[in-house]
Amino acid sequence: MNKISKSQFKPRALEIFRDIEATGRALVITDNGEPRIEIRRYRPPSADPLDALRGSVVFFDPETIEFGT
């Protein structure tokens, strides 16, 4: 994810918005080196509620799950 300071973002805001819209890459705006705001392309809510969970499980090991104990 790309980062930019507030002072660099301000004069280039429209250019940056167009780039985010075209590429879909998110941008983090920093203040004194600390992340403050993330800007990313808008995605309308999905009609399928499971889409919100899709990709949220990073790792699953069924051998570590205990059922009915």
PDB file of N, CA, C, O and CB in Angstrom:
ATOM      1  N   MET A   1       0.844  -1.169   0.000  1.00  0.00           N
ATOM      2  CA  MET A   1       0.000   0.000   0.000  1.00  0.00           C
ATOM      3  C   MET A   1       0.894   1.238   0.000  1.00  0.00           C
ATOM      4  O   MET A   1       1.857   1.321   0.763  1.00  0.00           O
ATOM      5  CB  MET A   1      -0.963  -0.005   1.218  1.00  0.00           C
ATOM      6  N   ASN A   2       0.568   2.185  -0.853  1.00  0.00           N
ATOM      7  CA  ASN A   2       1.350   3.410  -0.964  1.00  0.00           C
ATOM      8  C   ASN A   2       1.027   4.363   0.182  1.00  0.00           C
ATOM      9  O   ASN A   2      -0.077   4.355   0.727  1.00  0.00           O
ATOM     10  CB  ASN A   2       1.091   4.091  -2.311  1.00  0.00           C
ATOM     11  N   LYS A   3       2.011   5.180   0.533  1.00  0.00           N
ATOM     12  CA  LYS A   3       1.841   6.184   1.579  1.00  0.00           C
ATOM     13  C   LYS A   3       2.269   7.540   1.051  1.00  0.00           C
ATOM     14  O   LYS A   3       3.146   7.639   0.193  1.00  0.00           O
ATOM     15  CB  LYS A   3       2.649   5.811   2.844  1.00  0.00           C
ATOM     16  N   ILE A   4       1.632   8.600   1.581  1.00  0.00           N
ATOM     17  CA  ILE A   4       1.974   9.963   1.220  1.00  0.00           C
ATOM     18  C   ILE A   4       1.664  10.859   2.412  1.00  0.00           C
ATOM     19  O   ILE A   4       0.714  10.605   3.153  1.00  0.00           O
ATOM     20  CB  ILE A   4       1.199  10.425  -0.056  1.00  0.00           C
ATOM     21  N   SER A   5       2.454  11.896   2.597  1.00  0.00           N
ATOM     22  CA  SER A   5       2.207  12.821   3.711  1.00  0.00           C
ATOM     23  C   SER A   5       1.074  13.775   3.352  1.00  0.00           C
ATOM     24  O   SER A   5       0.760  13.969   2.178  1.00  0.00           O
ATOM     25  CB  SER A   5       3.493  13.618   4.064  1.00  0.00           C
ATOM     26  N   LYS A   6       0.468  14.367   4.373  1.00  0.00           N
ATOM     27  CA  LYS A   6      -0.610  15.330   4.136  1.00  0.00           C
ATOM     28  C   LYS A   6      -0.138  16.485   3.270  1.00  0.00           C
ATOM     29  O   LYS A   6      -0.860  16.933   2.379  1.00  0.00           O
ATOM     30  CB  LYS A   6      -1.151  15.862   5.461  1.00  0.00           C
ATOM     31  N   SER A   7       1.056  16.961   3.524  1.00  0.00           N
ATOM     32  CA  SER A   7       1.557  18.114   2.772  1.00  0.00           C
ATOM     33  C   SER A   7       1.786  17.765   1.298  1.00  0.00           C
ATOM     34  O   SER A   7       1.609  18.626   0.435  1.00  0.00           O
ATOM     35  CB  SER A   7       2.862  18.628   3.397  1.00  0.00           C
ATOM     36  N   GLN A   8       2.173  16.531   0.992  1.00  0.00           N
ATOM     37  CA  GLN A   8       2.339  16.111  -0.393  1.00  0.00           C
ATOM     38  C   GLN A   8       0.994  15.820  -1.047  1.00  0.00           C
ATOM     39  O   GLN A   8       0.824  16.030  -2.248  1.00  0.00           O
ATOM     40  CB  GLN A   8       3.235  14.881  -0.468  1.00  0.00           C
ATOM     41  N   PHE A   9       0.041  15.336  -0.258  1.00  0.00           N
ATOM     42  CA  PHE A   9      -1.274  14.989  -0.783  1.00  0.00           C
ATOM     43  C   PHE A   9      -2.067  16.218  -1.215  1.00  0.00           C
ATOM     44  O   PHE A   9      -2.703  16.220  -2.269  1.00  0.00           O
ATOM     45  CB  PHE A   9      -2.057  14.215   0.255  1.00  0.00           C
ATOM     46  N   LYS A  10      -2.023  17.249  -0.401  1.00  0.00           N
ATOM     47  CA  LYS A  10      -2.883  18.414  -0.603  1.00  0.00           C
ATOM     48  C   LYS A  10      -2.811  19.016  -2.012  1.00  0.00           C
ATOM     49  O   LYS A  10      -3.861  19.190  -2.631  1.00  0.00           O
ATOM     50  CB  LYS A  10      -2.524  19.465   0.395  1.00  0.00           C
ATOM     51  N   PRO A  11      -1.634  19.341  -2.548  1.00  0.00           N
ATOM     52  CA  PRO A  11      -1.614  19.953  -3.886  1.00  0.00           C
ATOM     53  C   PRO A  11      -1.892  18.968  -5.027  1.00  0.00           C
ATOM     54  O   PRO A  11      -2.158  19.390  -6.153  1.00  0.00           O
ATOM     55  CB  PRO A  11      -0.278  20.602  -4.117  1.00  0.00           C
ATOM     56  N   ARG A  12      -1.833  17.667  -4.748  1.00  0.00           N
ATOM     57  CA  ARG A  12      -2.006  16.659  -5.798  1.00  0.00           C
ATOM     58  C   ARG A  12      -3.276  15.835  -5.624  1.00  0.00           C
ATOM     59  O   ARG A  12      -3.400  14.764  -6.219  1.00  0.00           O
ATOM     60  CB  ARG A  12      -0.809  15.736  -5.826  1.00  0.00           C
ATOM     61  N   ALA A  13      -4.217  16.313  -4.821  1.00  0.00           N
ATOM     62  CA  ALA A  13      -5.394  15.520  -4.453  1.00  0.00           C
ATOM     63  C   ALA A  13      -6.161  14.992  -5.663  1.00  0.00           C
ATOM     64  O   ALA A  13      -6.460  13.799  -5.722  1.00  0.00           O
ATOM     65  CB  ALA A  13      -6.320  16.350  -3.596  1.00  0.00           C
ATOM     66  N   LEU A  14      -6.486  15.854  -6.633  1.00  0.00           N
ATOM     67  CA  LEU A  14      -7.265  15.394  -7.783  1.00  0.00           C
ATOM     68  C   LEU A  14      -6.512  14.352  -8.598  1.00  0.00           C
ATOM     69  O   LEU A  14      -7.101  13.370  -9.050  1.00  0.00           O
ATOM     70  CB  LEU A  14      -7.636  16.571  -8.670  1.00  0.00           C
ATOM     71  N   GLU A  15      -5.226  14.558  -8.786  1.00  0.00           N
ATOM     72  CA  GLU A  15      -4.401  13.593  -9.508  1.00  0.00           C
ATOM     73  C   GLU A  15      -4.400  12.246  -8.781  1.00  0.00           C
ATOM     74  O   GLU A  15      -4.513  11.192  -9.407  1.00  0.00           O
ATOM     75  CB  GLU A  15      -2.957  14.124  -9.664  1.00  0.00           C
ATOM     76  N   ILE A  16      -4.273  12.295  -7.466  1.00  0.00           N
ATOM     77  CA  ILE A  16      -4.242  11.074  -6.656  1.00  0.00           C
ATOM     78  C   ILE A  16      -5.598  10.370  -6.699  1.00  0.00           C
ATOM     79  O   ILE A  16      -5.653   9.146  -6.818  1.00  0.00           O
ATOM     80  CB  ILE A  16      -3.855  11.401  -5.196  1.00  0.00           C
ATOM     81  N   PHE A  17      -6.694  11.134  -6.602  1.00  0.00           N
ATOM     82  CA  PHE A  17      -8.028  10.535  -6.683  1.00  0.00           C
ATOM     83  C   PHE A  17      -8.216   9.810  -8.015  1.00  0.00           C
ATOM     84  O   PHE A  17      -8.745   8.699  -8.048  1.00  0.00           O
ATOM     85  CB  PHE A  17      -9.114  11.614  -6.507  1.00  0.00           C
ATOM     86  N   ARG A  18      -7.791  10.423  -9.092  1.00  0.00           N
ATOM     87  CA  ARG A  18      -7.937   9.805 -10.416  1.00  0.00           C
ATOM     88  C   ARG A  18      -7.111   8.521 -10.513  1.00  0.00           C
ATOM     89  O   ARG A  18      -7.550   7.536 -11.106  1.00  0.00           O
ATOM     90  CB  ARG A  18      -7.512  10.794 -11.522  1.00  0.00           C
ATOM     91  N   ASP A  19      -5.918   8.542  -9.928  1.00  0.00           N
ATOM     92  CA  ASP A  19      -5.064   7.357  -9.946  1.00  0.00           C
ATOM     93  C   ASP A  19      -5.708   6.214  -9.151  1.00  0.00           C
ATOM     94  O   ASP A  19      -5.712   5.070  -9.604  1.00  0.00           O
ATOM     95  CB  ASP A  19      -3.669   7.690  -9.372  1.00  0.00           C
ATOM     96  N   ILE A  20      -6.243   6.516  -7.987  1.00  0.00           N
ATOM     97  CA  ILE A  20      -6.898   5.498  -7.167  1.00  0.00           C
ATOM     98  C   ILE A  20      -8.105   4.933  -7.905  1.00  0.00           C
ATOM     99  O   ILE A  20      -8.341   3.725  -7.894  1.00  0.00           O
ATOM    100  CB  ILE A  20      -7.325   6.083  -5.801  1.00  0.00           C
ATOM    101  N   GLU A  21      -8.863   5.814  -8.543  1.00  0.00           N
ATOM    102  CA  GLU A  21     -10.038   5.379  -9.287  1.00  0.00           C
ATOM    103  C   GLU A  21      -9.639   4.459 -10.445  1.00  0.00           C
ATOM    104  O   GLU A  21     -10.312   3.461 -10.705  1.00  0.00           O
ATOM    105  CB  GLU A  21     -10.815   6.596  -9.815  1.00  0.00           C
ATOM    106  N   ALA A  22      -8.564   4.786 -11.128  1.00  0.00           N
ATOM    107  CA  ALA A  22      -8.128   4.011 -12.288  1.00  0.00           C
ATOM    108  C   ALA A  22      -7.466   2.697 -11.907  1.00  0.00           C
ATOM    109  O   ALA A  22      -7.703   1.679 -12.557  1.00  0.00           O
ATOM    110  CB  ALA A  22      -7.177   4.826 -13.118  1.00  0.00           C
ATOM    111  N   THR A  23      -6.644   2.701 -10.869  1.00  0.00           N
ATOM    112  CA  THR A  23      -5.869   1.509 -10.524  1.00  0.00           C
ATOM    113  C   THR A  23      -6.509   0.650  -9.452  1.00  0.00           C
ATOM    114  O   THR A  23      -6.277  -0.558  -9.409  1.00  0.00           O
ATOM    115  CB  THR A  23      -4.512   1.910 -10.074  1.00  0.00           C
ATOM    116  N   GLY A  24      -7.311   1.253  -8.588  1.00  0.00           N
ATOM    117  CA  GLY A  24      -7.908   0.502  -7.487  1.00  0.00           C
ATOM    118  C   GLY A  24      -6.979   0.335  -6.304  1.00  0.00           C
ATOM    119  O   GLY A  24      -7.360  -0.279  -5.307  1.00  0.00           O
ATOM    120  N   ARG A  25      -5.760   0.869  -6.388  1.00  0.00           N
ATOM    121  CA  ARG A  25      -4.811   0.772  -5.276  1.00  0.00           C
ATOM    122  C   ARG A  25      -5.183   1.755  -4.177  1.00  0.00           C
ATOM    123  O   ARG A  25      -5.544   2.899  -4.455  1.00  0.00           O
ATOM    124  CB  ARG A  25      -3.372   1.034  -5.761  1.00  0.00           C
ATOM    125  N   ALA A  26      -5.094   1.313  -2.938  1.00  0.00           N
ATOM    126  CA  ALA A  26      -5.386   2.173  -1.792  1.00  0.00           C
ATOM    127  C   ALA A  26      -4.183   3.061  -1.489  1.00  0.00           C
ATOM    128  O   ALA A  26      -3.057   2.767  -1.891  1.00  0.00           O
ATOM    129  CB  ALA A  26      -5.760   1.326  -0.552  1.00  0.00           C
ATOM    130  N   LEU A  27      -4.440   4.143  -0.778  1.00  0.00           N
ATOM    131  CA  LEU A  27      -3.386   5.087  -0.399  1.00  0.00           C
ATOM    132  C   LEU A  27      -3.576   5.465   1.060  1.00  0.00           C
ATOM    133  O   LEU A  27      -4.698   5.727   1.494  1.00  0.00           O
ATOM    134  CB  LEU A  27      -3.402   6.357  -1.309  1.00  0.00           C
ATOM    135  N   VAL A  28      -2.489   5.495   1.817  1.00  0.00           N
ATOM    136  CA  VAL A  28      -2.527   5.918   3.212  1.00  0.00           C
ATOM    137  C   VAL A  28      -1.912   7.301   3.308  1.00  0.00           C
ATOM    138  O   VAL A  28      -0.810   7.540   2.814  1.00  0.00           O
ATOM    139  CB  VAL A  28      -1.781   4.908   4.135  1.00  0.00           C
ATOM    140  N   ILE A  29      -2.636   8.209   3.949  1.00  0.00           N
ATOM    141  CA  ILE A  29      -2.127   9.566   4.173  1.00  0.00           C
ATOM    142  C   ILE A  29      -1.595   9.621   5.592  1.00  0.00           C
ATOM    143  O   ILE A  29      -2.266   9.224   6.545  1.00  0.00           O
ATOM    144  CB  ILE A  29      -3.242  10.659   3.939  1.00  0.00           C
ATOM    145  N   THR A  30      -0.362  10.125   5.712  1.00  0.00           N
ATOM    146  CA  THR A  30       0.289  10.160   7.013  1.00  0.00           C
ATOM    147  C   THR A  30       0.372  11.583   7.551  1.00  0.00           C
ATOM    148  O   THR A  30       0.343  12.557   6.798  1.00  0.00           O
ATOM    149  CB  THR A  30       1.683   9.551   6.923  1.00  0.00           C
ATOM    150  N   ASP A  31       0.474  11.676   8.866  1.00  0.00           N
ATOM    151  CA  ASP A  31       0.685  12.938   9.562  1.00  0.00           C
ATOM    152  C   ASP A  31       1.835  12.715  10.530  1.00  0.00           C
ATOM    153  O   ASP A  31       1.733  11.910  11.456  1.00  0.00           O
ATOM    154  CB  ASP A  31      -0.619  13.429  10.306  1.00  0.00           C
ATOM    155  N   ASN A  32       2.922  13.429  10.312  1.00  0.00           N
ATOM    156  CA  ASN A  32       4.143  13.240  11.107  1.00  0.00           C
ATOM    157  C   ASN A  32       4.605  11.783  11.078  1.00  0.00           C
ATOM    158  O   ASN A  32       5.063  11.244  12.086  1.00  0.00           O
ATOM    159  CB  ASN A  32       3.910  13.685  12.560  1.00  0.00           C
ATOM    160  N   GLY A  33       4.479  11.158   9.913  1.00  0.00           N
ATOM    161  CA  GLY A  33       4.948   9.785   9.736  1.00  0.00           C
ATOM    162  C   GLY A  33       3.993   8.717  10.230  1.00  0.00           C
ATOM    163  O   GLY A  33       4.263   7.531  10.041  1.00  0.00           O
ATOM    164  N   GLU A  34       2.885   9.093  10.855  1.00  0.00           N
ATOM    165  CA  GLU A  34       1.917   8.135  11.379  1.00  0.00           C
ATOM    166  C   GLU A  34       0.723   8.030  10.434  1.00  0.00           C
ATOM    167  O   GLU A  34       0.205   9.057   9.995  1.00  0.00           O
ATOM    168  CB  GLU A  34       1.452   8.546  12.795  1.00  0.00           C
ATOM    169  N   PRO A  35       0.277   6.828  10.110  1.00  0.00           N
ATOM    170  CA  PRO A  35      -0.892   6.669   9.241  1.00  0.00           C
ATOM    171  C   PRO A  35      -2.128   7.292   9.884  1.00  0.00           C
ATOM    172  O   PRO A  35      -2.397   7.078  11.066  1.00  0.00           O
ATOM    173  CB  PRO A  35      -1.144   5.177   8.939  1.00  0.00           C
ATOM    174  N   ARG A  36      -2.878   8.067   9.096  1.00  0.00           N
ATOM    175  CA  ARG A  36      -4.079   8.721   9.627  1.00  0.00           C
ATOM    176  C   ARG A  36      -5.330   8.382   8.831  1.00  0.00           C
ATOM    177  O   ARG A  36      -6.392   8.165   9.415  1.00  0.00           O
ATOM    178  CB  ARG A  36      -3.887  10.219   9.645  1.00  0.00           C
ATOM    179  N   ILE A  37      -5.219   8.334   7.494  1.00  0.00           N
ATOM    180  CA  ILE A  37      -6.394   8.139   6.648  1.00  0.00           C
ATOM    181  C   ILE A  37      -6.038   7.162   5.530  1.00  0.00           C
ATOM    182  O   ILE A  37      -4.942   7.219   4.973  1.00  0.00           O
ATOM    183  CB  ILE A  37      -6.898   9.498   6.062  1.00  0.00           C
ATOM    184  N   GLU A  38      -6.963   6.273   5.208  1.00  0.00           N
ATOM    185  CA  GLU A  38      -6.802   5.390   4.054  1.00  0.00           C
ATOM    186  C   GLU A  38      -7.839   5.774   3.018  1.00  0.00           C
ATOM    187  O   GLU A  38      -9.024   5.897   3.331  1.00  0.00           O
ATOM    188  CB  GLU A  38      -6.940   3.885   4.458  1.00  0.00           C
ATOM    189  N   ILE A  39      -7.397   5.964   1.789  1.00  0.00           N
ATOM    190  CA  ILE A  39      -8.300   6.282   0.687  1.00  0.00           C
ATOM    191  C   ILE A  39      -8.259   5.109  -0.277  1.00  0.00           C
ATOM    192  O   ILE A  39      -7.188   4.665  -0.691  1.00  0.00           O
ATOM    193  CB  ILE A  39      -7.904   7.631  -0.027  1.00  0.00           C
ATOM    194  N   ARG A  40      -9.437   4.616  -0.627  1.00  0.00           N
ATOM    195  CA  ARG A  40      -9.531   3.517  -1.586  1.00  0.00           C
ATOM    196  C   ARG A  40     -10.788   3.677  -2.423  1.00  0.00           C
ATOM    197  O   ARG A  40     -11.699   4.421  -2.062  1.00  0.00           O
ATOM    198  CB  ARG A  40      -9.531   2.150  -0.864  1.00  0.00           C
ATOM    199  N   ARG A  41     -10.826   2.981  -3.529  1.00  0.00           N
ATOM    200  CA  ARG A  41     -11.969   3.057  -4.433  1.00  0.00           C
ATOM    201  C   ARG A  41     -13.214   2.531  -3.729  1.00  0.00           C
ATOM    202  O   ARG A  41     -13.148   1.551  -2.987  1.00  0.00           O
ATOM    203  CB  ARG A  41     -11.699   2.258  -5.733  1.00  0.00           C
ATOM    204  N   TYR A  42     -14.343   3.182  -3.961  1.00  0.00           N
ATOM    205  CA  TYR A  42     -15.614   2.782  -3.376  1.00  0.00           C
ATOM    206  C   TYR A  42     -16.109   1.506  -4.028  1.00  0.00           C
ATOM    207  O   TYR A  42     -16.061   1.351  -5.249  1.00  0.00           O
ATOM    208  CB  TYR A  42     -16.656   3.896  -3.521  1.00  0.00           C
ATOM    209  N   ARG A  43     -16.583   0.598  -3.193  1.00  0.00           N
ATOM    210  CA  ARG A  43     -17.227  -0.616  -3.680  1.00  0.00           C
ATOM    211  C   ARG A  43     -18.609  -0.676  -3.050  1.00  0.00           C
ATOM    212  O   ARG A  43     -18.725  -0.696  -1.825  1.00  0.00           O
ATOM    213  CB  ARG A  43     -16.382  -1.902  -3.341  1.00  0.00           C
ATOM    214  N   PRO A  44     -19.650  -0.705  -3.857  1.00  0.00           N
ATOM    215  CA  PRO A  44     -21.000  -0.774  -3.282  1.00  0.00           C
ATOM    216  C   PRO A  44     -21.187  -2.077  -2.519  1.00  0.00           C
ATOM    217  O   PRO A  44     -20.565  -3.086  -2.852  1.00  0.00           O
ATOM    218  CB  PRO A  44     -22.073  -0.646  -4.385  1.00  0.00           C
ATOM    219  N   PRO A  45     -22.030  -2.062  -1.507  1.00  0.00           N
ATOM    220  CA  PRO A  45     -22.267  -3.283  -0.729  1.00  0.00           C
ATOM    221  C   PRO A  45     -22.777  -4.405  -1.625  1.00  0.00           C
ATOM    222  O   PRO A  45     -23.544  -4.178  -2.560  1.00  0.00           O
ATOM    223  CB  PRO A  45     -23.272  -3.015   0.406  1.00  0.00           C
ATOM    224  N   SER A  46     -22.344  -5.594  -1.323  1.00  0.00           N
ATOM    225  CA  SER A  46     -22.744  -6.757  -2.104  1.00  0.00           C
ATOM    226  C   SER A  46     -24.135  -7.214  -1.696  1.00  0.00           C
ATOM    227  O   SER A  46     -24.540  -7.045  -0.546  1.00  0.00           O
ATOM    228  CB  SER A  46     -21.734  -7.899  -1.933  1.00  0.00           C
ATOM    229  N   ALA A  47     -24.853  -7.783  -2.627  1.00  0.00           N
ATOM    230  CA  ALA A  47     -26.172  -8.322  -2.326  1.00  0.00           C
ATOM    231  C   ALA A  47     -26.059  -9.619  -1.539  1.00  0.00           C
ATOM    232  O   ALA A  47     -26.983  -9.977  -0.807  1.00  0.00           O
ATOM    233  CB  ALA A  47     -26.963  -8.551  -3.614  1.00  0.00           C
ATOM    234  N   ASP A  48     -24.946 -10.328  -1.675  1.00  0.00           N
ATOM    235  CA  ASP A  48     -24.734 -11.587  -0.977  1.00  0.00           C
ATOM    236  C   ASP A  48     -24.024 -11.318   0.344  1.00  0.00           C
ATOM    237  O   ASP A  48     -22.884 -10.855   0.326  1.00  0.00           O
ATOM    238  CB  ASP A  48     -23.919 -12.573  -1.848  1.00  0.00           C
ATOM    239  N   PRO A  49     -24.652 -11.589   1.493  1.00  0.00           N
ATOM    240  CA  PRO A  49     -24.010 -11.300   2.779  1.00  0.00           C
ATOM    241  C   PRO A  49     -22.719 -12.080   3.004  1.00  0.00           C
ATOM    242  O   PRO A  49     -21.868 -11.645   3.781  1.00  0.00           O
ATOM    243  CB  PRO A  49     -24.966 -11.596   3.897  1.00  0.00           C
ATOM    244  N   LEU A  50     -22.559 -13.205   2.352  1.00  0.00           N
ATOM    245  CA  LEU A  50     -21.325 -13.978   2.513  1.00  0.00           C
ATOM    246  C   LEU A  50     -20.143 -13.312   1.826  1.00  0.00           C
ATOM    247  O   LEU A  50     -18.995 -13.598   2.167  1.00  0.00           O
ATOM    248  CB  LEU A  50     -21.511 -15.382   1.965  1.00  0.00           C
ATOM    249  N   ASP A  51     -20.397 -12.435   0.870  1.00  0.00           N
ATOM    250  CA  ASP A  51     -19.310 -11.715   0.210  1.00  0.00           C
ATOM    251  C   ASP A  51     -18.520 -10.869   1.205  1.00  0.00           C
ATOM    252  O   ASP A  51     -17.319 -10.669   1.024  1.00  0.00           O
ATOM    253  CB  ASP A  51     -19.863 -10.829  -0.908  1.00  0.00           C
ATOM    254  N   ALA A  52     -19.168 -10.378   2.239  1.00  0.00           N
ATOM    255  CA  ALA A  52     -18.485  -9.583   3.262  1.00  0.00           C
ATOM    256  C   ALA A  52     -17.458 -10.426   4.009  1.00  0.00           C
ATOM    257  O   ALA A  52     -16.458  -9.894   4.490  1.00  0.00           O
ATOM    258  CB  ALA A  52     -19.501  -8.989   4.250  1.00  0.00           C
ATOM    259  N   LEU A  53     -17.692 -11.736   4.113  1.00  0.00           N
ATOM    260  CA  LEU A  53     -16.775 -12.632   4.818  1.00  0.00           C
ATOM    261  C   LEU A  53     -15.740 -13.267   3.909  1.00  0.00           C
ATOM    262  O   LEU A  53     -14.728 -13.782   4.383  1.00  0.00           O
ATOM    263  CB  LEU A  53     -17.549 -13.708   5.509  1.00  0.00           C
ATOM    264  N   ARG A  54     -15.985 -13.237   2.608  1.00  0.00           N
ATOM    265  CA  ARG A  54     -15.096 -13.894   1.658  1.00  0.00           C
ATOM    266  C   ARG A  54     -13.676 -13.331   1.779  1.00  0.00           C
ATOM    267  O   ARG A  54     -13.467 -12.120   1.718  1.00  0.00           O
ATOM    268  CB  ARG A  54     -15.625 -13.723   0.219  1.00  0.00           C
ATOM    269  N   GLY A  55     -12.718 -14.226   1.948  1.00  0.00           N
ATOM    270  CA  GLY A  55     -11.323 -13.817   2.070  1.00  0.00           C
ATOM    271  C   GLY A  55     -10.907 -13.460   3.487  1.00  0.00           C
ATOM    272  O   GLY A  55      -9.754 -13.088   3.708  1.00  0.00           O
ATOM    273  N   SER A  56     -11.820 -13.562   4.459  1.00  0.00           N
ATOM    274  CA  SER A  56     -11.474 -13.161   5.823  1.00  0.00           C
ATOM    275  C   SER A  56     -10.750 -14.260   6.592  1.00  0.00           C
ATOM    276  O   SER A  56     -10.069 -13.970   7.576  1.00  0.00           O
ATOM    277  CB  SER A  56     -12.722 -12.759   6.573  1.00  0.00           C
ATOM    278  N   VAL A  57     -10.880 -15.510   6.168  1.00  0.00           N
ATOM    279  CA  VAL A  57     -10.155 -16.599   6.813  1.00  0.00           C
ATOM    280  C   VAL A  57      -8.801 -16.711   6.139  1.00  0.00           C
ATOM    281  O   VAL A  57      -8.703 -17.081   4.969  1.00  0.00           O
ATOM    282  CB  VAL A  57     -10.946 -17.951   6.731  1.00  0.00           C
ATOM    283  N   VAL A  58      -7.766 -16.389   6.884  1.00  0.00           N
ATOM    284  CA  VAL A  58      -6.426 -16.389   6.329  1.00  0.00           C
ATOM    285  C   VAL A  58      -5.822 -17.787   6.370  1.00  0.00           C
ATOM    286  O   VAL A  58      -5.127 -18.197   5.441  1.00  0.00           O
ATOM    287  CB  VAL A  58      -5.539 -15.406   7.083  1.00  0.00           C
ATOM    288  N   PHE A  59      -6.094 -18.520   7.458  1.00  0.00           N
ATOM    289  CA  PHE A  59      -5.530 -19.856   7.601  1.00  0.00           C
ATOM    290  C   PHE A  59      -6.528 -20.707   8.370  1.00  0.00           C
ATOM    291  O   PHE A  59      -7.115 -20.244   9.348  1.00  0.00           O
ATOM    292  CB  PHE A  59      -4.142 -19.820   8.322  1.00  0.00           C
ATOM    293  N   PHE A  60      -6.722 -21.932   7.941  1.00  0.00           N
ATOM    294  CA  PHE A  60      -7.629 -22.852   8.612  1.00  0.00           C
ATOM    295  C   PHE A  60      -6.960 -24.202   8.694  1.00  0.00           C
ATOM    296  O   PHE A  60      -6.577 -24.777   7.676  1.00  0.00           O
ATOM    297  CB  PHE A  60      -8.990 -22.949   7.877  1.00  0.00           C
ATOM    298  N   ASP A  61      -6.817 -24.721   9.929  1.00  0.00           N
ATOM    299  CA  ASP A  61      -6.241 -26.042  10.152  1.00  0.00           C
ATOM    300  C   ASP A  61      -7.286 -26.871  10.896  1.00  0.00           C
ATOM    301  O   ASP A  61      -7.454 -26.698  12.103  1.00  0.00           O
ATOM    302  CB  ASP A  61      -4.884 -25.959  10.959  1.00  0.00           C
ATOM    303  N   PRO A  62      -7.982 -27.756  10.211  1.00  0.00           N
ATOM    304  CA  PRO A  62      -9.057 -28.525  10.864  1.00  0.00           C
ATOM    305  C   PRO A  62      -8.561 -29.446  11.972  1.00  0.00           C
ATOM    306  O   PRO A  62      -9.357 -29.871  12.810  1.00  0.00           O
ATOM    307  CB  PRO A  62      -9.791 -29.345   9.837  1.00  0.00           C
ATOM    308  N   GLU A  63      -7.300 -29.760  11.998  1.00  0.00           N
ATOM    309  CA  GLU A  63      -6.774 -30.649  13.036  1.00  0.00           C
ATOM    310  C   GLU A  63      -6.674 -29.962  14.387  1.00  0.00           C
ATOM    311  O   GLU A  63      -6.577 -30.638  15.411  1.00  0.00           O
ATOM    312  CB  GLU A  63      -5.414 -31.171  12.633  1.00  0.00           C
ATOM    313  N   THR A  64      -6.696 -28.628  14.414  1.00  0.00           N
ATOM    314  CA  THR A  64      -6.593 -27.919  15.696  1.00  0.00           C
ATOM    315  C   THR A  64      -7.958 -27.587  16.296  1.00  0.00           C
ATOM    316  O   THR A  64      -8.031 -27.066  17.409  1.00  0.00           O
ATOM    317  CB  THR A  64      -5.796 -26.640  15.515  1.00  0.00           C
ATOM    318  N   ILE A  65      -9.025 -27.880  15.583  1.00  0.00           N
ATOM    319  CA  ILE A  65     -10.380 -27.598  16.058  1.00  0.00           C
ATOM    320  C   ILE A  65     -10.906 -28.811  16.800  1.00  0.00           C
ATOM    321  O   ILE A  65     -10.850 -29.930  16.288  1.00  0.00           O
ATOM    322  CB  ILE A  65     -11.323 -27.221  14.882  1.00  0.00           C
ATOM    323  N   GLU A  66     -11.422 -28.595  18.015  1.00  0.00           N
ATOM    324  CA  GLU A  66     -12.018 -29.680  18.786  1.00  0.00           C
ATOM    325  C   GLU A  66     -13.520 -29.486  18.800  1.00  0.00           C
ATOM    326  O   GLU A  66     -14.020 -28.423  19.168  1.00  0.00           O
ATOM    327  CB  GLU A  66     -11.449 -29.733  20.233  1.00  0.00           C
ATOM    328  N   PHE A  67     -14.236 -30.528  18.392  1.00  0.00           N
ATOM    329  CA  PHE A  67     -15.687 -30.467  18.344  1.00  0.00           C
ATOM    330  C   PHE A  67     -16.273 -31.324  19.458  1.00  0.00           C
ATOM    331  O   PHE A  67     -15.823 -32.447  19.687  1.00  0.00           O
ATOM    332  CB  PHE A  67     -16.209 -30.928  16.969  1.00  0.00           C
ATOM    333  N   GLY A  68     -17.272 -30.799  20.147  1.00  0.00           N
ATOM    334  CA  GLY A  68     -18.028 -31.574  21.131  1.00  0.00           C
ATOM    335  C   GLY A  68     -17.253 -32.037  22.344  1.00  0.00           C
ATOM    336  O   GLY A  68     -17.559 -33.091  22.900  1.00  0.00           O
ATOM    337  N   THR A  69     -16.263 -31.283  22.767  1.00  0.00           N
ATOM    338  CA  THR A  69     -15.504 -31.704  23.959  1.00  0.00           C
ATOM    339  C   THR A  69     -15.885 -30.885  25.145  1.00  0.00           C
ATOM    340  O   THR A  69     -15.353 -31.093  26.235  1.00  0.00           O
ATOM    341  CB  THR A  69     -14.007 -31.597  23.726  1.00  0.00           C
TER     342      THR A  69
END
